[in-house]
């Protein structure tokens, strides 16, 4: 029996079963395979006698694809559409989840809410001045006295400098100078109340240490300027011998105002530290934080369910596509079996 020429390669990737059909390896099979329950056995048997192997191969491919689409096409199409909708819903859910997580991260969890019970096992509202330790009572009185003096000195210093400036407005209307000088104690109180926005005691202690350090540095600078300007019994220093004479008066006033402002803030912080021992602040979870956390928890449950559903759908899609390709390969291999059986039968008749 003459061998037909091999079909020309088309340069496309094809399945191994299809390559077997196009090759001569099917002719090497001597024994026919057991018959299979194919839905189209007559089509394959008739195709065995087709004279053009390349055309037969194309028909096998098309027929197998049609049969695969009849078996899996409806479910595959529906599953692909459902997968697209699920993917879109998953992306929206993921965006919502990320938004809730970002909002929760930027929301303060604890807010100040009233008083906490003290060591005397009384409510903070029931603790009276008589319940305080004598040491703390004395210290608080001393600190408050120094605080009033520091704030008053700062206010008086500003007032004196404004009136001594010779400005007619301040001379004729001294109450204007008094109002402006009130900025000094107001600034001190403002510096202290920064701690009201700090949640943790460690943060407040660190801030207080910074204020104390700044007060000490400013006081040392003021002492230096005081020694330079007010020489006292030591006599005056001839600054001209070191160069051009300089006026340190404005620097001295500035340093004095700075010391008075920082000292008042430091004393205010010290008074707060003593008072808070008997009336500490308690922090509770913010209602806003609780609501966001609740929404995030509920959405995460639905998001996890959606992700499981999306994963199952993608897995089923891959499974169906693999079954479809396997079905096509089965039909091609079945054709190889029938062709080999036909060739074996023809060869046996020829040998006789």
Secondary structure, DSSP 8 states (H G I E B T S, - for coil): ----------S----HHHHHHHSGGGGG--S-------TTHHHHHHHHT-S-HHHHHHHHHHHHHHHHHHHHHHHHHHHHHHHHHHHHHHHHHHHHHHHHHHHHHTS-SEEEEEE---TTSS-GGG--GGGS-HHHHHHHHHHHHHHHHHHHHHHHHHHHHHHHTT-HHHHH-HHHHHHHHTHHHHHHHHHHGGGGG--SHHHHHHHHHHHHHHHHHHHHHHHHHHHHH--GGG----GGGGSS----HHHHHHHHHHHHHHHHHHHHHHHHHHHHTTS-EEEEE-HHHHHHHHHHHHHHHHHHHHHHHHHHHHHHHHHHHHHHHHHHHHHHHHHHHHHHHHHHHHHHHHH-
